[in-house]
Amino acid sequence: MAARSRQFWAPKAGGYLVSDTLSGPSAGLEQEQFLRILTREEAISAFRAALQPQPLGSEKVPLAALAGRVLSADIAAPVDTPPFDRSVVDGFAVRAADVVGASSGMPIRLALNPEVIACGTVPGLTVHAGTATPISTGGPVPRGADAIVMIEQTETVGETGLLVSRAVAPGQNIAFAGSDIAQGQTLLRRGTMIGAREVAMLAAVGLGVVEVWRKPRVAVLSTGDELVQPGETLRPAAVYDSNGPTVAAALEENGCLALRLGAVADDPEQLRTAMMEAFATADALILSGGTSKGAGDLTYRIVGDLGAPGIIAHGVALKPGKPLCLAVCDGKPVVVLPGFPTSAMFTFHDVVVPFLRILAGLPEREERALTARLPVSVSSELGRTEFVMVALSQGTAGGLVAQPVGKGSGAVTAFSQADGFLRVEALVESLPAGTDVEVTLFTPHLAIPDLVIMGSHCVGLDAVLARMTGTARVLATGSLGGLAALRRGECDIAPIHLMAPESGVYNTPFLSAGMRLLPGWMRLQGLVFRAGDARFERRPIAEAIAAALADPDCIMVNRNQGAGTRTLIDGLLAGQRPAGYWNQPRSHNAVAAAVAQGRADWGIAIRPVALAQGLGFLPLGVEHYDFAVAEAPRNMAALAEFERALAEAVPALLALGFEKQTLLSEAR
């Protein structure tokens, strides 16, 4: 392939140029590209203009496979429903004129015809004057009859006589042909999504095959040397591919057929081959990773070779989601999502899904928004529309509280904690605490948890919550963050482990007015290190810490500000800032993982996580892990259930490595 220059189309600016030195199948790797960051609105407008989305055509689908599909044309009823006059009760088919004036005091006698009309039975006899024919619910009304007397209003006399004790009007208890659906009537309209109700209507008029919009076939491909598929063994420095399965599931939710192609390494030859094959077999191609300007990001450089006009936008003023790449290649949408999960999912749902729904013939998404109060200030970057995930809870003064969670493009667990998101517009630098904001829900139905727990996390807490029947949301904010939230009335329980340096007393000195302490358990904190490390093995802990601080090559892993463990660490360091001090993860598990993986040599964590990671452990001291609660709780019943679960969890706490003599249930 000869070297060439290529033009990438962009809005307003009239396009921008990219100069390539392309030569062969590995082309596109050495190029100089000018990235013009577009606003969200510019990117969407340009993508729509280049793609001109519309449904991809129709196909005929059998009734059994229609759930979730969208009608591509109006459906007219081919027959009447019901297709014949039928009885809606069990009783007797009569002529209404024969039972005029009938009552319980003066019943009218009729002769029984020698047939019984059941469902599916074609009547053989005519109902003449003075006669009646037994009929079941759903049975066809026989010739001559114009009403049905309910069986409860009759009494048989021998085998041939019938006493009728109530008069009926003509047409009473009869569903006439076409009274539900008339032949030729428009049954369902184009664009209707098929669910159980629609299937019932189609089945009622005998339609076994229906024409619906064809599902777009969307190829999903993740890129990156670091990716391992879920279910496989995780090798060092690798991460599981969460974007691929997540995008595939979201595609199915939005009327598309996901073609999951796994992940491909950042190898030019492999990547080009995989992208070309995926593009050829699908109506759209969605990739994740390879959108930034780093040396390992190759994807966008190959996208332009898939077809014209090529890349529409590479770089959108979104947070998270700035590296988003949008392209249209020979009429097909090609999207390269950012690699970080939160960035990928926000840009996918906000920018890409509306176009895919058009291709699938689906209506716009129904989004539900609620107003809630921000308990803390939220800062934002000027010039970028920012999405902030929030968890909703009931405020003490009424109304909802929106607690920001998982701010960052790589936070996966935040999706499980969040109820929705708020949008900070590009020209807004911050939202002060107390601001009323609009929260768009991830799902139409909001379920407020029975308990909101904010503070320090512990593996023992999971054992307690597993024994609750109610719902609880746990947000790891650190001990001080939990106390602040409890003080503001934003949570029900604040797990804490804070020691007052002057007295050595845990937790009680930190309670504010209106709070009380619910005893939890005690746990052993200590120095964790890789087993066999001679710098720590079988040394007194004070000596081990002193040696670590004196060795510039000995790297620590710290804890986040506000955590009780951080307070303990700062006391041990006495103002020193050793290597690794600014590595400040939010959990004991993260500390143990950093040491086990060799990214750090030592840290402070609880004994159960050290055992779980196979690490060495030098005991430092026992700390109290308790629960601060309000004296006047928001949900008294839920708090009582938590206390019951706490008492029942003692055996599980023992199994997790909390020694019997350290459990508060027995020590206090």
N, C-alpha and C positions, 0 to 999 in steps of 0.2 A: 504494500500500500504506500503510495507516494505521500511525502509530507504535504500538509495542507493547512490552511487556516480555516477556522470554523466559527460561525456566528451563533451566539446563544441569544434567543429573543427574550426581552424583558419589557415591562410596561413603562410608560411615561418617558423613560430615558431614550426610547427608540432602539433599545437593544444594547448589548455590550459584546466586545470581541474577546475571544480566547484564542491565543496562538498555540498551536500544537506542533510537536515534532514527531508526528505519528509515522510509524514504519513497521507494519506487520501486526500479528495478532496480539502483541503486548503493547500496542499503541496506547497513547493517552497518558503515559506515566511521567513524561517530562513535558510540562506545559506551564504556562504562566496564565493564571486566571485572576480576573478582577472580580472579587465578590462584592456585589452591591446588596446590602441588607435591605430587604423590602419590608414594609409594614404588613401586618396580617391581612389587611384589606386589599393591599396591592397584590399580594401573592395569590389570594383566593380569586380575585378578579382576573388576573392574568391566566391562571390555571383554567378557569371556566372558559375564557375566550379561546384558548388554544384547544381545549378538549371538546367543547360544545357537547356536554354529556346528554345522553338520551338512552332509553331502554334498548337492550341489545337484540330484541326480537323475541318471538314467542315460541312456545313448545307445548305439546299436549301431554298432560300428566294424569295418571289414574287417580281416582278418588282417594285411595288409601295413602297416597304420597303427597297430598295437597296441603297439609298443615304447614303454615308459614309461607306459602307461596302467594303471589300477587296476580290477580286477574288482569289479563291484557285486553279484554273486551267485555262489554256488557253481556250478561247471561239472561236469556229469556226462557221462561218456563215452557218446556215442550208439551206438558200435559197439565190438566187440572189437578189440584190437590185440595181435598180428596178427589179421586177420579170418579167417584160415584156418590150418591146420597147414602149416608151411613148413620147408624144409630150411635149416639154418644153415651148411652146408658144400657144397662141390662134391663130388659122389660118385654113389652109386647107391642108389635106393630098394629096400629088400628086406624080406622077412619075417625077423625075428630068429631064428626057429626054424630057418630054412634054413641058417644059418651058425654054428650052435653047434659049438664045437670047432675052428673054422678057425684056422690058424696059417700062418706062413711056410713051415714044413716040410711041412705037410699042408693046402694050400689046398683050398677047396671050390669046385666049378664050378657056375655058374648060367647060364641062358640069358638073353640080352639081349632085352628087348622092343623092337619097332621104333618107338620114339618117344623124343624128348629133351624133357625138361621144363625150360624156361627161365623166368625171371621173367616174369610176365604170361601164361603159357601154361596153359590149362586142360587137365589130364590127360585123355586119351581112353581109355587102357587100364588094366585092373586088373592089379596085381602078384599073379600066382598063385604057388603053391608051386613053388620051383625056378627062379624068374625074377627079373630085376632090371631097373629102368628108370633110365637116366642122368638126373641132375637137377642143376641149378645152384643156387648159394646164393640163397635167397629163393623158389625154385620151390615150388608147391603139392605137398604129399605126395599121391601117387596112392592110389586105393582099393586096399586089400589090403596096403599096405606099413605097417610099424610102426617102421622104423628106417632110418637112412641110413649106409651105409659110405663113409668118406672115400676119395677117388680115389687117395690115396697108398697105401692098403691093398688095392689091386686091380691086376689085370693083364688086359687084354683078350686074347681068343683069337680071332683072325679078326674077323669082323663080327658074330658071333652068340653068342660065348662070353665068360664073365667068370670069372676066378679071384679068390676072396676070401681074403685071408691073415690076417684078424683077425675075431674074433667081435664082435658088437655086441649090446647089450641092447635090449629094447623101449623105444622113445621116445628112444633115443640120437641126438643130432644133429638133433632136431626141436624147433622152437618151436611149441607148440600154440596154437590160437586162444584169445585172451584171456589168454595167459600173461604178457603185458606189462601190458596194461590191459584190464580186464573191462568189458563193457557195463554201464552203470549205476553204475560206480564213480565216486566223487568225484575228479575229476581235479585241479582247482585250487579253492582256497577264496576266498571273498569277501575283498577287501582285498589280494590278491596283486598286486604290481607286475609287469607283463609285461616280460620280457626275452627273450633268444634261446632260453633253455631252455624257457620257457613257450610260446613260439611253436611250438617243435618238438613239444611235447605236443599242442597244439591242432590243428596240421596233421596229426599222426598219426591223429587220430580224425575228421578231415574237417571240422572246424569252420572255415568261411570268414568268419563274422561272429560277434562276441562282444559281450555287453553289459558296458559299463564305466561308471564314474562320469564324468559330464560335467566337462570342464575348466572351472574358473571363468574367466570372461572378466574380466581385470583391466586397467582403463584406467590408463596411466602418463602423468602430466602434470607437467612441471617448470615452475616459476614464477620470474620474475625478469627485470628489464630487461637484466641483464648477460649473459644466456645466449645462446650461439651453438651451433648444432648441429655435431657433428663432421663434418668434410669441407667446412665453409664457411670463409670468410676471417674471421680473428679481428680484430674492430675494436678500437680503443683502449678501455681500461677494461672490456673484456668477458672472459669466461671460457667455455671449452667446457662444455657440459652433459654431465657424466660420470655424474650420478645417474640420469638417464633410461635410458640404455642399460644401466647396471649393474643397476638394479632389474629391468628387463625380462628380462635374462639370468637373474637369480636367480629370477624368477617361473617361467620355463620349467624351470629346474632343480627346482622344487618343484611340478610338476604343473599349472601354470596356463597359460592362453593370454594372453600380454601384448599389449595394444593400445597401441602406442607412438604417442602423440599429440604428441610434440615439446615445445616450450616456449611459454609465453604470457607476455606482458609484464605488469608490475604496473599494469595499467590496470583499474579496477573493471568497466567494461562488458565488455571482452574476457575478463577472468578469469571473471566470472560466466557468460557465455555458454559458454566452454570447459568449465567445471566442470559446468554443467547438462547439456550435450550428452554429455559423457563419462559422467556418472552415469546417464543414461538408457539408454546402450547397453551398460553393463557390469554385472557382478555385484559388483564392488568397484572402488573408486577410490583410487589411491595418488598423492599429490602430494609433491613435495619443494620446500622453500623456503616462506617465508611462515608460519613458526610462532613467530617471536619477537615482541617487543612494539614493534619499530621501525616507523617511519612507512611504510616500504615493504612491510610484511608485511600483506597483505590477505586471504590465503587462508582463515585460520581464521574470519574474520568472515563469510564466505559459506557455510561448511560448514553452519552451523545452518539455513540455508534449504532444504537438500536434503531434509530429512525429520526425523521424530522417532525417538528422543529427542534426537538431535543430539550435541553434544560430550560425551564421557564423561570424557576427561582431556586437559588442556592444560598440560603441564609435569610431567615425571617425573624423579625423583631418580636420574638416570643421568649418567655422564660417560664418553665423550661421549654426547649425546643428550637433554639436558634439555628442549629445546623441543618434543619429540614431542607431536603432537596425535592423539588417537584419538576417532573418532565412529562412531555407528551411525545410519544414516538410512533409515527405512522398511525395516529388515531388512538393509540392505547395509552392509558395513564401509567406512568412509572414513578414510584415514590420511594425515596430513600429516607427512612426514619432515622433519627439519632439513635445511638447505641444504648444510652442509659434508659432504663425501663420507664421511669416517670416521663422523661422527655418524649420517648417513643409513643406512649399511650396518649398523652395529652395532644400531641400534634396529630396523631392518627384520628382521634375522635373529633377534634375541633376542626381540622382542615380537610381530612381525607374522607371520612365517613359520609358527609353530605353528598359528595360526588358519587361514591359507590352506591348509595341508596337510589340515586337517580338512575344509574345503570341497571339496578335491580328492579326498577319500577316501583320502589317503595315511597310512601309519603315521607315528609320531613319528620325527624324524630320529635316526639312529644317530650319536652323538658319541663320539669317542675322546679320552680324556684321559691325559696323561702327567705324571709328577712330574719337576720340574727345579729347579735351584738358581738363585736370583737373584744375579748377580754384583755388582749395585749396588743401593743403596736406592731404593725407589719411594715417593714421597709421594703422598698422596691427600687429597681434600676430604671432610671429615666430613659425613655426611648424604646422600651420593650414592654409589650403587654404580658403581664405575669399572671399565671394561674397558681393559686395557693389552695392546697387541699385542707379541708377542715373537718373536724368531728363535732357533731352537734349534740348538745345536752340541754336539759331544762334549767333555766336560771332561777335563782331564789326569788327574784323580784318579778317573775313571770317572763314569758318570752323565751327565745332560744339563745344559746351562747355558741359561738363558732370558734372552736379552739384549733389553731393551725397545727398541722401534723406533718412530719416528714418533708420539710422544705428542702428540696435538693433533687437534682435530676436522676440520682441513682437509687432513691428510696423505694424499694419494692413493697415492704410491709405497710407503708403508709396507705396504700390502696385498701387494705383490709380494715384499717382503722378509720378511714375517712368516710363520711356520708356524702360529701360533695365537694365543690370547690367554689371559690370566689375569684373574680377577675379584677386585677389592678390594672387600670388603663395605662397606656404608655407615658402619659404626661403627669402621672401621679407618682410622687416620690415616696410617700408613706401614708399609711392609714393609722391614725392615732387609736389608742385603746379607748373603748367605749363607742366607736363608730358603728352605726348600723350598716350592714352590708347585705347584698343579695347573694345567696348561696344556691347554686345550681346542683340539684341532687344527682347522684350517679344512677339511682333507680327511682321510679315514681313513688315508691312507698318508703316512708321514713319510719324506722323503728328506734325510738329512744331507749337506750339501755336502762335496766333497773338500777345499776350502779355505775358510776364513773370513778375510776381509780387512777390517780395521778401521783407520781412520786418515784421512789426507787424500786427497781424491779429485782425479783429474786426467783430462782427456779422453784422455791417452796410455794410462792404465790400461785403458780400454775396448778400445783397440787391441791390447793384450797379451792380455787375457782372451778376445778373439775368436779367438785362435789356440790356445786350449786345448781339449782334448777332454773334460777332466773338468769338474766343476761347481764354481762359486765363488760365494760370497755376499759382497757388498760393503756395508759399513755405514760411512757417512761420519760419523765421530766427531771429526775433527780429529786433528792429529799427536799431541798429548799424550794424547788419549783412546785412540788406537790403541796407543801405548806402554804405557799403563796396562792395557789389555786383554791385550796380549802378555805383560806381566809377570804377570798373573793366570792365564795359560794359556787365555784365552778365544778367541784367534784364532791364525792361522798366520802372517800377514803384516801388518805395520803400515807403510803408506806414510807417510813423514814428510819434512818440509822445514823443519828448525829450525836456526837459526844461534845459536851461542854469542856473545853481544855482546862479551865480553872478548877472544876470539881470532878471531872471524870464521869459525870452522870450522863447517861444516854437519854435523848429524846425529850424527856419532860421539860427541861429548861427552854425548849424551843417552841412550846405550845403557846398560842395566843389565847386571849379571853374568848370563851365560847367553845373551846376545844377540849377534848378529853383523849386519853391514850387507851387504845385497845391492845392488850398484850399480844405479841406475836410469838416469836421464837428467838433463840440466840444462835449465832453462826460464827464459825471460826474463820477469821481473816488471816492471810499470810502472804509471804513472798512466793511467787510461782516462778519456776525456771525449768529449763529442759533437763530431764533426768540425765545424770552423768556429768553435768557442768561442774567442774572442780572449783569454780569460783564460789559456788553456793552449797554444794553437796556436803552434808553433815557439818555445817558450820553454825555457830550461834547466829541468830538472825541479826543482831546488832552488828556483829563483825562482818556478816555477809553484805549488809547494806553499806557499811563504811567502805568495804573493798570495792563495791560496785560504783560508789560515788567517786572513788579515787581513780578509777580506770576509765579514761576517755573513750575507750573502744567498747565499753559495756553500755548497751543501749536499753533504756527503760521504756515502758509504755505506761502512760499516765491515765487519769480518768477525767471526765468532763467536769466543768465548773458546776457547782450546785449539788454534786453527788456527795453522799456521806463518806464514801471511800476517798474522794478527793481531799476532803478535810483531813482525813487520817494521813494521807500521803504528804500533804503540805507540812504537816507537823513533823513527819520523819525527815523531810528534806531540809527543814530549817532554813528556807530561803535559797537553797541551791537549785540550779537549773541544769541538771545533767542531760546528756544526749538522749533524745527521745521525749523530753519533757512536754513538748508541744503536740505530741501524738496523744490525743485525748478522746478515746472512744467512750461510748455511753453505757457499756455493760460489762459485767464480769466475763461473760462469754467472749466478748471481743478482745479483752485483755489476754485471756488464756489462748485464744487463737493466734494472736500476734506473737506470743512467745513460742507456741508449738510450731509455727510456720517459719520461725527464724527471723522474723522482721524486728523482733525485740528480744532482749536476753532476760529481762525480768520485769515484774509488775506486781501489783497487789490485787488479790482476788480472793473469793471465798473457796473453801476446801472442795465442795462438790464439783465445781467446774474444773479445778485442777485435776481431780481424779478422773473426770470424764475425758480430759485431753491427754492423760498419761503423763502429767507434769510432776516435777518435784515440788515439794511444799514445805516451807519453813513457817511454823505457826507464829503469828504476831500477837494475836489477842482475840478474845471473844467479844462480839458486839451484839447489841440488842437491835433486832429488826421488828419494829412495832408499827401500829397503825393509828394515825391521828384521825379522829372523826369529830364531827360537830356535835355539841351537846344537844342541839335541836336538829336532828338529821332530816334531810329532805325526804327520804324514803325509809321510814322506820322498819317496815316489814322486810325490805331487801337487806338492810343492815343486820337485822336479826338472823336472817338466813345465812349471811356471811359469817356471823359468829358461830352458828351451828356447824357450817362447813369447816371452819377453822378447827373446831374441836374434833371433828371426824377425821381430819387430815393428819393427825399425829403419826399413825403407822407409815404413811407415805413420806412424811418428813424424815422419819428414821431411815427409811430405805434410800433416801437421797443423800444420806451422809451426815445429817444433823444428829449428833450423838444424843442419847437419851437424857443424860444429865444436863444437857444444855437447853432442852426444850422448856420454854416458859410455863407451859401447862403443868409441868412437874416441878420446876425450880422455884416458882413463885407461889 
